[in-house]
Amino acid sequence: MRIHYLQHVPFEGLASIKQWLTKKDYILSATKFYNGDTLPSVDGLDWVIVMGGPMNIYEDDKYPWLTWEKHFIEEAIKKNKIVIGICLGSQLIADVLGSKVYKGQEKEIGWYPIQVTTETQKYPVFASLPATFTVFHWHGDTFDLPPAAVQLAYSEVCANQAFIYGDRVLGLQFHLESTKDSVRQIIENCASELVTGKYIQKPEEMLVRDGDFSNINTVMCKILDYFATFTK
């Protein structure tokens, strides 16, 4: 299986997804936009994983590669590849699918609960999730549910936290891949975002949640295992 990931900044990499990949005999490649990498042909890939980043999906003037990336994601979806988007990645997928992406009413930064919808019962990998599940967030933008997509989760401040489109495209507004090290890197590089806010935690609050890190990484692995059954 050939997995390609799109990375926008040096400090938002695969995190626990890389740990999952090390146990698999898969071919891994990457486009690191901050290094000026070019995009490969979609035809040679099975999966595309779109990571997070501090930029907004509508900042094409500042980040010209966003335009190319959107075309790439659109082509991957049309060619029936597995496409998984995390945070910025989910927003890019939503945009490509014709949804509006915009600034949310509040930033969510830290550990906050999501609620899963009844629609998750149709998908075995999500059906096992508890009704309320604490996950790691770091986002200011949000999106409307894309046409024909199925809402999987929401939170008190964000109506659309996760969606699935067809059976091969998944958007997660939150981070299940985060590890203590990856969160530490985001804190170091995005410290200016840690202002006083109702849904913004302090760094020390984010980093002392060993049990939560373990829980989200376990769910991330289950999701990856689930999608791997489509491409074996």
C-alpha positions as CSV (number, residue, x, y, z in Angstrom):
1,M,0.0,0.0,0.0
2,R,1.2,3.5,-0.9
3,I,0.5,6.2,1.6
4,H,1.3,9.9,0.9
5,Y,1.0,12.7,3.4
6,L,0.8,16.4,3.0
7,Q,2.6,18.4,5.7
8,H,2.3,22.2,5.9
9,V,4.7,23.1,8.7
10,P,7.7,21.3,10.3
11,F,6.0,21.1,13.7
12,E,2.8,19.3,12.6
13,G,3.8,15.9,11.4
14,L,2.3,12.4,11.6
15,A,2.9,12.0,15.3
16,S,1.3,8.7,16.4
17,I,0.3,7.9,12.8
18,K,4.0,7.3,12.2
19,Q,4.1,4.8,15.0
20,W,1.3,2.9,13.4
21,L,3.1,3.0,10.0
22,T,6.3,1.6,11.4
23,K,4.4,-1.7,12.2
24,K,3.2,-2.0,8.6
25,D,4.9,-2.9,5.4
26,Y,3.6,0.2,3.5
27,I,5.4,2.6,1.2
28,L,5.4,6.1,2.8
29,S,6.1,9.4,1.0
30,A,5.4,13.0,1.7
31,T,5.0,16.5,0.2
32,K,6.4,19.0,2.7
33,F,5.1,22.3,1.4
34,Y,7.4,24.3,3.7
35,N,10.3,22.8,1.9
36,G,9.0,23.6,-1.5
37,D,8.2,20.0,-2.4
38,T,6.1,19.3,-5.5
39,L,3.1,17.0,-5.5
40,P,3.3,13.5,-7.0
41,S,0.8,11.9,-9.4
42,V,-2.4,10.8,-7.5
43,D,-2.5,7.7,-9.7
44,G,0.4,6.1,-7.9
45,L,-1.1,6.4,-4.5
46,D,-3.6,4.5,-2.3
47,W,-4.0,7.0,0.5
48,V,-3.6,10.7,1.0
49,I,-3.3,12.0,4.6
50,V,-3.6,15.8,5.0
51,M,-2.1,17.2,8.2
52,G,-2.8,20.3,10.1
53,G,-1.2,23.8,10.1
54,P,-1.7,27.3,11.4
55,M,-2.6,28.8,8.0
56,N,-6.2,29.2,6.8
57,I,-7.5,27.4,3.7
58,Y,-8.4,30.8,2.1
59,E,-4.8,32.2,2.3
60,D,-3.9,31.2,-1.2
61,D,-2.2,34.6,-1.8
62,K,0.1,34.0,1.1
63,Y,0.6,30.3,0.5
64,P,0.2,29.6,-3.3
65,W,0.6,25.9,-2.8
66,L,-2.8,25.8,-1.1
67,T,-4.3,26.1,-4.6
68,W,-2.3,23.2,-5.9
69,E,-3.1,21.2,-2.8
70,K,-6.8,21.6,-3.2
71,H,-6.7,20.4,-6.8
72,F,-4.7,17.4,-5.6
73,I,-7.1,16.5,-2.9
74,E,-10.1,16.9,-5.3
75,E,-8.4,14.6,-7.8
76,A,-7.6,12.0,-5.0
77,I,-11.3,12.0,-4.0
78,K,-12.5,11.7,-7.5
79,K,-10.2,8.7,-8.1
80,N,-11.6,6.9,-5.1
81,K,-8.4,7.1,-2.9
82,I,-8.6,7.0,0.9
83,V,-8.3,10.6,2.0
84,I,-8.0,11.5,5.6
85,G,-7.8,15.1,6.7
86,I,-6.9,16.4,10.2
87,C,-7.7,19.9,11.4
88,L,-6.6,22.1,8.4
89,G,-6.7,18.9,6.4
90,S,-10.4,18.4,7.2
91,Q,-11.1,22.1,6.3
92,L,-9.3,21.6,2.9
93,I,-11.5,18.5,2.2
94,A,-14.6,20.4,3.2
95,D,-13.7,23.2,0.9
96,V,-13.0,20.9,-2.0
97,L,-16.4,19.2,-1.4
98,G,-18.1,22.6,-1.8
99,S,-18.5,23.6,1.8
100,K,-17.9,26.9,3.4
101,V,-14.9,27.3,5.7
102,Y,-14.9,30.3,8.1
103,K,-13.8,31.6,11.5
104,G,-15.5,29.8,14.4
105,Q,-17.3,31.6,17.2
106,E,-14.5,30.5,19.6
107,K,-11.1,29.0,19.2
108,E,-10.7,25.5,20.7
109,I,-7.3,24.8,22.0
110,G,-6.8,21.9,24.4
111,W,-8.7,18.9,25.7
112,Y,-12.4,19.2,25.2
113,P,-15.2,16.7,24.7
114,I,-16.9,15.9,21.4
115,Q,-20.3,14.2,21.1
116,V,-20.8,11.5,18.5
117,T,-23.9,11.4,16.3
118,T,-26.3,8.5,15.9
119,E,-24.9,8.2,12.3
120,T,-21.7,6.7,13.8
121,Q,-23.6,3.5,14.4
122,K,-23.5,2.8,10.6
123,Y,-19.7,2.6,10.8
124,P,-18.2,-0.2,13.0
125,V,-15.0,1.7,13.7
126,F,-17.0,4.7,15.1
127,A,-19.9,2.8,16.6
128,S,-17.6,1.7,19.5
129,L,-16.9,5.3,20.6
130,P,-18.5,6.5,23.7
131,A,-21.3,9.1,23.3
132,T,-18.9,11.7,24.7
133,F,-15.2,11.5,24.0
134,T,-12.4,13.9,25.1
135,V,-10.0,14.8,22.2
136,F,-7.3,17.3,21.5
137,H,-8.1,20.5,19.6
138,W,-6.2,23.4,18.1
139,H,-8.3,25.3,15.7
140,G,-9.9,28.6,15.1
141,D,-11.7,28.0,11.8
142,T,-14.7,25.6,11.2
143,F,-16.8,24.5,8.3
144,D,-20.3,23.7,7.2
145,L,-21.1,20.0,6.6
146,P,-20.2,19.3,3.0
147,P,-23.1,18.2,0.7
148,A,-23.6,14.4,0.8
149,A,-21.3,14.1,3.8
150,V,-22.4,12.4,7.1
151,Q,-21.8,14.2,10.3
152,L,-20.0,12.0,12.9
153,A,-19.3,14.4,15.8
154,Y,-19.9,17.9,17.2
155,S,-18.9,19.9,20.2
156,E,-20.4,22.6,22.3
157,V,-18.7,25.3,20.3
158,C,-18.3,23.6,16.9
159,A,-21.2,22.1,15.0
160,N,-19.1,19.9,12.7
161,Q,-16.1,18.1,14.3
162,A,-16.0,15.1,12.0
163,F,-17.6,13.8,8.8
164,I,-17.3,11.0,6.4
165,Y,-17.9,11.3,2.7
166,G,-18.8,8.1,0.8
167,D,-16.8,5.4,2.6
168,R,-13.3,6.5,1.8
169,V,-13.0,10.2,2.8
170,L,-12.8,11.3,6.5
171,G,-12.4,14.8,7.9
172,L,-11.4,15.2,11.6
173,Q,-11.4,18.8,12.9
174,F,-9.7,17.6,16.1
175,H,-6.4,15.7,16.6
176,L,-6.3,12.0,17.4
177,E,-2.7,11.6,16.3
178,S,-1.3,14.0,18.9
179,T,1.4,12.9,21.3
180,K,2.9,14.8,24.2
181,D,5.9,15.7,22.0
182,S,3.8,16.9,19.0
183,V,1.6,19.1,21.3
184,R,4.7,20.5,22.9
185,Q,6.0,21.5,19.4
186,I,2.7,23.2,18.6
187,I,2.8,25.1,21.9
188,E,6.4,26.2,21.2
189,N,5.6,27.4,17.7
190,C,2.1,28.8,18.1
191,A,2.4,30.4,21.6
192,S,0.8,33.6,20.4
193,E,-2.5,31.8,20.0
194,L,-2.6,31.0,23.7
195,V,-4.6,34.0,24.8
196,T,-7.3,34.0,27.5
197,G,-10.4,32.3,26.1
198,K,-13.3,30.1,27.3
199,Y,-12.0,27.1,25.3
200,I,-8.2,27.8,25.5
201,Q,-6.2,25.8,28.0
202,K,-2.7,26.6,29.4
203,P,0.3,24.6,28.2
204,E,0.6,22.8,31.5
205,E,-3.0,21.7,31.3
206,M,-2.5,20.2,27.8
207,L,0.6,18.2,28.6
208,V,-0.4,16.4,31.8
209,R,-3.1,14.2,30.1
210,D,-1.3,10.9,29.7
211,G,-4.5,8.9,29.7
212,D,-6.1,11.1,27.1
213,F,-3.1,10.9,24.8
214,S,-3.2,7.1,25.1
215,N,-7.0,7.1,24.4
216,I,-6.9,9.3,21.3
217,N,-3.9,7.4,19.8
218,T,-5.7,4.1,20.3
219,V,-8.8,5.4,18.4
220,M,-6.5,6.8,15.7
221,C,-5.0,3.4,15.2
222,K,-8.4,1.8,15.0
223,I,-9.5,4.2,12.3
224,L,-6.3,3.6,10.3
225,D,-6.8,-0.1,10.6
226,Y,-10.4,0.3,9.4
227,F,-9.5,2.2,6.3
228,A,-6.6,-0.2,5.6
229,T,-9.2,-2.9,5.0
230,F,-10.3,-1.1,1.8
231,T,-6.8,-1.2,0.2
232,K,-5.3,-4.5,1.2
